[in-house]
Every structure is written in C-alpha cells, then in structure tokens.
C-alpha cells in the first residue's frame, strides 16, 4: 500500500527556525500543563546549554507539534542525575549508575518530551510516534546506549501503551518536581528497550523505532542517513543554541 504523502517533517538537531519552533512548542506545552515559564526554563536548563540539543516534529508551515530536549556530556551534563542526587530523592547516584549499568558518558538525558495537542492538523498519537522514532534514531546514530529522565507519573501509562517501558532509578519514588505533583527519575538501556519492544506488535515496533507506517511521515526521515551529520556535530562538541510534554493522555513528560 502506498504511504500517505508526508505532511510532517522531522528535524534533529534543530537550528535556525526549527530551533525557535521547537522552543516555542516546549514552552506552550509545559507552560499550559505545569505553569513553567521561560525564565524558569532558563534557570533550570541554562547550566546545561553546552550539551543541549532539540529535536522536533514540524508541520509544513514550520510550527512544531512535538519537541524533545536532550542533554549530553557525562554525569555533569545530565540534569536528571544531578537532580536525583538532591532532595527530594537524595539518591547515591554513583552507586545507582553502577547497579543499573548506566554509563554517563554514553547516556542521554531526555529532559523534556512534549506534544502540542492544541496544534491543528495532526493527531497527538502520530506526533508522539514520530518524536519517539526521531529520538531513538538519533540515539542509535550517535552511539548513545541509554537514557535517563524525570517522568511525570501521568505520562507513564501512555508511554507504556506504546510499548516504551522504563524503570525507576533504584530508591526513587514519585515526588513533586517543577510543577508536576508526582514525578520520578527513570532510566532505560536502548538495546534492552529495543529487544523487549521487538517482541510486541510488529507494526508498532516499526513505528516507534523506525518511523515506518506513521501517517504523514516519510520513513526515510528516520533512517541512519538522515542523521549522518549529527554524529559529526556531537563528536566536535558543538550543539544547537540553548532555549527553549504533552503525550496522548494530556500529561507532558520530562522524558
């Protein structure tokens, strides 16, 4: 069956107008759900600017319907680990990394993951699928082995419904975080997640990990070639400029 004509465009790492659109989407989603302000985002994420990259799912007119902010650069560049070591969790992060097999040097921090359900012209499910495919392709193409995030409990079920299962960092339990009444630090190893997901429905696996079969998305946009230049940017230590989730249930995710 011929695929539907593409009306969504994937961008990673975002720059120029795409970056502006990604930041605006992030602010709309998290401002609406949690009351986060631009000033708060600058204060929270400004210290991690050197390791910040954005990805986005955009309409033909350039409006971002979904965005993901990733942080990289070792333990000092992973906000989730820094925040997990502080109250309310106060986790022994070095020991947690050893027990879970997390290598901060090859781990990405999925700081925000947001889908703008008020964006007209695309359903939230297909934008979420496209954003996941974009994220996982970028991780694979840049040798990222794992990710950490601080996940709003309201977003856990929608991600699980798409087969994306994450584990709590040992010793962590839900607590208030940046406007969310209940969030928890989580992690996943990409190879394990891919293996488990591959044992489920083949169509969903193709969508989440390869961008295949998502209405309005060109599957070639999530191929390895699409991100060939990303690996060069990361290896040179360059990143998109700093500053800037709503998932199908309506709860944005810091994942």
C-alpha positions as CSV (number, residue, x, y, z in Angstrom):
1,X,0.0,0.0,0.0
2,X,1.4,3.4,-0.9
3,X,2.2,5.6,2.0
4,X,0.3,8.8,2.7
5,X,2.0,11.9,1.4
6,X,4.3,13.3,4.1
7,X,2.9,16.4,5.9
8,X,5.2,16.2,8.9
9,X,8.9,17.0,8.9
10,X,11.4,15.7,11.4
11,X,14.4,17.9,12.5
12,X,17.4,16.9,14.6
13,X,19.5,18.6,15.8
14,X,17.3,21.7,15.4
15,X,18.8,25.0,14.4
16,X,17.5,28.3,13.0
17,X,13.8,28.5,12.5
18,X,13.4,24.8,13.6
19,X,15.0,25.5,16.9
20,X,12.8,28.6,17.5
21,X,9.7,26.5,16.7
22,X,10.9,23.6,19.0
23,X,11.5,26.0,21.9
24,X,8.1,27.7,21.4
25,X,6.4,24.3,21.4
26,X,8.1,23.2,24.6
27,X,7.1,26.5,26.3
28,X,3.5,26.1,25.2
29,X,3.2,22.5,26.4
30,X,4.9,22.9,29.7
31,X,3.5,26.3,30.4
32,X,0.0,25.1,29.9
33,X,0.4,21.9,31.9
34,X,2.7,22.9,34.7
35,X,2.9,26.7,34.6
36,X,6.6,26.6,33.7
37,X,7.8,30.0,32.5
38,X,10.6,30.9,30.0
39,X,12.6,32.3,32.9
40,X,12.2,29.1,34.9
41,X,13.4,27.1,31.9
42,X,16.5,29.3,31.5
43,X,17.3,28.9,35.2
44,X,16.8,25.1,35.1
45,X,18.4,24.3,31.8
46,X,20.8,27.2,31.2
47,X,23.7,25.4,33.1
48,X,23.4,22.6,30.6
49,X,23.4,24.7,27.4
50,X,26.7,23.3,26.1
51,X,25.2,19.8,25.9
52,X,21.7,20.7,24.8
53,X,20.1,19.6,21.5
54,X,16.5,19.8,20.4
55,X,14.5,17.5,18.0
56,X,11.1,18.4,16.6
57,X,8.2,17.2,14.5
58,X,7.0,20.1,12.4
59,X,4.1,20.9,10.2
60,X,4.6,22.2,6.6
61,X,4.1,25.8,7.8
62,X,7.0,25.4,10.3
63,X,5.0,25.1,13.5
64,X,6.4,22.4,15.8
65,X,3.8,19.9,17.0
66,X,6.2,17.9,19.1
67,X,9.6,18.6,20.6
68,X,12.3,16.8,22.7
69,X,15.1,18.4,24.6
70,X,18.1,16.1,25.2
71,X,21.2,16.8,27.3
72,X,24.5,15.0,27.0
73,X,28.1,15.4,28.1
74,X,28.8,12.9,31.0
75,X,27.5,13.0,34.6
76,X,27.9,16.8,35.0
77,X,25.7,17.3,31.9
78,X,22.9,15.0,32.9
79,X,20.3,17.1,34.8
80,X,18.3,14.0,35.8
81,X,21.3,12.6,37.7
82,X,22.1,15.9,39.3
83,X,18.5,16.4,40.4
84,X,18.2,12.8,41.6
85,X,21.2,13.3,43.9
86,X,19.4,16.3,45.6
87,X,16.2,16.4,47.6
88,X,13.5,15.1,47.4
89,X,15.3,11.9,46.2
90,X,18.8,12.3,47.5
91,X,20.0,9.2,45.7
92,X,23.6,7.9,45.7
93,X,24.0,8.5,42.0
94,X,27.4,6.9,41.6
95,X,26.1,3.7,43.2
96,X,22.9,3.9,41.2
97,X,24.8,4.1,38.0
98,X,26.9,1.1,38.9
99,X,23.9,-1.0,39.9
100,X,21.9,-0.2,36.8
101,X,24.8,-0.3,34.3
102,X,24.4,3.3,33.3
103,X,27.5,4.9,31.7
104,X,27.0,8.7,32.0
105,X,29.4,9.2,29.0
106,X,27.1,7.4,26.7
107,X,23.8,8.2,28.4
108,X,21.4,10.9,27.2
109,X,19.1,12.9,29.4
110,X,15.7,13.3,27.9
111,X,15.0,16.5,29.7
112,X,11.6,17.3,28.1
113,X,9.3,15.5,25.7
114,X,6.2,17.4,24.6
115,X,3.4,17.0,22.1
116,X,1.2,20.1,21.5
117,X,-2.3,18.7,21.4
118,X,-3.6,22.1,20.5
119,X,-1.6,22.1,17.3
120,X,-4.0,21.7,14.4
121,X,-3.6,19.3,11.6
122,X,-2.0,16.3,13.3
123,X,-3.2,13.8,15.9
124,X,-1.2,13.6,19.1
125,X,-0.6,9.8,18.7
126,X,1.2,10.1,15.4
127,X,3.2,13.1,16.5
128,X,4.3,11.1,19.6
129,X,5.2,8.1,17.5
130,X,7.2,10.3,15.1
131,X,9.0,12.0,18.0
132,X,9.9,8.7,19.6
133,X,11.3,7.4,16.3
134,X,13.3,10.6,15.9
135,X,14.7,10.3,19.4
136,X,15.7,6.6,19.1
137,X,17.2,7.1,15.7
138,X,19.3,10.0,17.0
139,X,20.5,7.9,19.9
140,X,21.5,5.0,17.7
141,X,23.3,7.1,15.2
142,X,25.3,8.9,17.9
143,X,26.2,5.8,19.9
144,X,24.0,6.7,22.9
145,X,23.4,3.5,24.9
146,X,20.9,4.6,27.5
147,X,18.7,7.5,28.6
148,X,17.5,8.9,31.9
149,X,14.6,11.2,32.5
150,X,12.3,12.6,35.2
151,X,8.9,11.2,34.2
152,X,5.6,12.6,35.3
153,X,3.5,9.7,36.6
154,X,0.6,10.8,34.4
155,X,2.7,10.1,31.3
156,X,3.9,6.6,32.3
157,X,0.7,4.8,31.1
158,X,0.6,6.4,27.6
159,X,4.3,5.6,27.0
160,X,3.7,2.1,28.3
161,X,0.7,1.8,25.9
162,X,3.2,2.4,23.1
163,X,5.5,-0.3,24.4
164,X,8.0,2.2,25.9
165,X,8.7,0.8,29.3
166,X,11.2,2.5,31.6
167,X,12.4,1.6,35.1
168,X,12.6,3.8,38.2
169,X,16.1,4.6,39.4
170,X,16.7,2.3,42.4
171,X,15.4,4.0,45.6
172,X,13.4,6.7,43.8
173,X,9.7,7.3,44.4
174,X,7.2,9.8,43.0
175,X,7.7,13.4,44.3
176,X,6.8,16.9,43.2
177,X,9.1,18.3,40.5
178,X,9.0,21.6,38.5
179,X,5.2,21.9,38.8
180,X,4.4,18.2,38.5
181,X,2.8,16.8,41.6
182,X,4.4,13.4,41.1
183,X,7.4,12.6,39.0
184,X,10.2,10.0,39.3
185,X,13.7,9.6,37.9
186,X,13.7,6.7,35.4
187,X,16.2,5.1,33.0
188,X,16.3,2.6,30.1
189,X,19.0,0.9,28.0
190,X,18.3,1.4,24.3
191,X,19.3,-2.2,23.4
192,X,17.1,-3.7,26.1
193,X,14.2,-1.5,25.2
194,X,14.5,-2.3,21.5
195,X,14.6,-6.0,22.3
196,X,11.6,-6.0,24.5
197,X,9.7,-3.8,22.1
198,X,10.5,-6.0,19.2
199,X,8.7,-8.9,20.9
200,X,5.4,-7.0,20.7
201,X,3.3,-5.9,17.7
202,X,5.4,-5.6,14.6
203,X,3.6,-2.6,13.3
204,X,4.0,-0.6,16.5
205,X,7.7,-1.6,16.6
206,X,8.2,-0.3,13.1
207,X,6.6,3.0,14.0
208,X,8.4,3.6,17.3
209,X,11.9,2.5,16.3
210,X,12.0,3.0,12.6
211,X,9.3,5.6,11.7
212,X,7.6,3.2,9.4
213,X,3.8,3.3,8.9
214,X,3.2,6.7,10.7
215,X,0.6,8.6,8.7
216,X,2.2,11.7,7.1
217,X,5.8,10.8,8.0
218,X,8.4,9.8,5.4
219,X,10.2,6.7,6.9
220,X,13.4,7.8,5.2
221,X,13.4,10.8,7.6
222,X,14.3,8.4,10.4
223,X,17.0,6.5,8.5
224,X,20.6,6.5,9.6
225,X,21.5,8.7,6.7
226,X,19.1,11.4,7.9
227,X,21.3,11.8,11.0
228,X,24.7,11.4,9.4
229,X,25.7,15.0,10.1
230,X,24.5,14.7,13.8
231,X,27.4,12.4,14.7
232,X,29.8,14.9,13.3
233,X,28.3,17.7,15.3
234,X,28.4,15.7,18.5
235,X,31.9,14.5,18.0
236,X,33.1,18.1,17.6
237,X,31.3,19.1,20.8
238,X,29.0,21.5,19.1
239,X,25.4,22.0,20.0
240,X,22.3,23.9,19.0
241,X,21.8,27.2,20.9
242,X,20.1,27.0,24.3
243,X,16.4,27.9,25.0
244,X,13.7,26.8,24.7
245,X,5.2,17.0,27.4
246,X,2.2,16.5,26.4
247,X,1.6,12.9,25.5
248,X,-1.7,11.2,24.4
249,X,-3.2,11.3,27.9
250,X,-2.6,15.1,28.2
251,X,0.3,14.8,30.6
252,X,3.6,16.2,29.4
253,X,6.7,14.2,30.2
254,X,10.1,15.1,31.3
255,X,11.2,12.1,29.2
